Amino acid sequence: MSADDKPQKSTVIDVRKAIFDKIFKENQELRDHNQELVRTLSNFKEFTKERETQHKQFEDLEESILKTVNLSDMTRELQKKLAADFTIPLANVSLIESVKNTIGLELKKLLEPADNNRENGITFTMPFISEADYSRLFPQHRPLISAHPDPVLLALLETPDQTDKIASSAFVPLLSRNRAIGTLNLASPDPQKFPPGAATDAVESLGRKLATVIENSLLMTQLQKLIRTDQLTGLYNRRTLDEILPIEFARAQRYSCPLSLIMIDLDDFKLVNDHYGHPAGDQVLAETGSLISNNLRKHDIGLRYGGDEFTIILPDTNHQQGRTVITKLMKIAAATKVQVEPDTYLQIHLTAGLATYLDGPATDAEALKKTADKDLYRNKEKKKKKD
């Protein structure tokens, strides 16, 4: 081999090596790229799976909400699901003050089963937000995401002992037919649960479902109130008595607490109708209804039994306390003057009977009612003998 051939051989070897090195490097880069692609694909699959799971959980939550039949059940289901599936420990629903009267929360509480409504003596409540505060905080009806929510919003959560633990929150307007009826209130100690700028599509969708349930509940409550309320006096009617009294009696038995029942009859009411006409009689009945409703405690229940008879359910009230209530009502009634003609005013005179569970022999709601009725007619006979 000549001397001139040696450099050419070296050059050929160098070129081959360079080509090999290039191919090896490209293959290595391709392998690295493939591995990165595999990792990215795996992460994407995991992310997709997580989103699918979350979407399914939201679907399950919305389905559970739509199946509830009243607001207390809805709130409990919402809180349970959000805590278990989404690790959101603080959640509830508040209503705007303007719907407070139409929702009839008192009636709902009375008609729900005692076991569901009074767990360990706790009664279902729902917070309210004023129209002014709602307009100030939600002028565009858009969700509010914040680590430090307004004090008004914090108060809606009704958890003053956990306020300092809140690191993120979301407050979502509840809109029904373009009308605001309340807010969905969510909070968490995790600052990443509701970070600023986070998408709110999911909670807004949930808010729309909640608004539907609440709107339906409002309509049902209004219908129930019409069915169960005496239109003349504004008191509950006899049908409601038959529903409520057994519930209250069962609760009194369970917790060994007294329960009193007052039966009231207006004296000489037929004479009012005969002398002054039925419109005058209606005025007397309406005034009696107002007299009863305005002079009872919050958890007492006044009802119109029928005709000129009224009934009052007094939970946690013993016999002596029941007598005190009767004395008070008779005194107020005697001082009440009902104008039935331009120059004619009538006093309300009533007779009452009383029966008390724990202080008497009644073993069920019907027996309690019969005992009070017997006491009423005993007292009426006493009055007749005096006259």
Secondary structure, DSSP 8 states (H G I E B T S, - for coil): --TTHHHHHHHHHHHHHHHHHHHHHHHHHHHHHHHHHHHHHHHHHHHHHHHHHHHHHHHHHHHHHHH--SHHHHHHHHHHHHHHHH---EEEEEEEGGGHHHH-HHHHHHHS-HHHHEETTEE----EE-HHHHHHH-TT---EEESS--HHHHHHHT-GGGGGG--EEEEEEEEETTEEEEEEEEEES-TTTS-TT---HHHHHHHHHHHHHHHHHHHHHHHHHHHHB-TTTSSB-HHHHHHHHHHHHHHHHHHT--EEEEEEEETTHHHHHHHH-HHHHHHHHHHHHHHHHTTS-TT-EEEEEETTEEEEEEET--HHHHHHHHHHHHHHHHH-EEEEETTEEEE--EEEEEEEESSS---SHHHHHHHHHHHHHHHHHHHHHH-
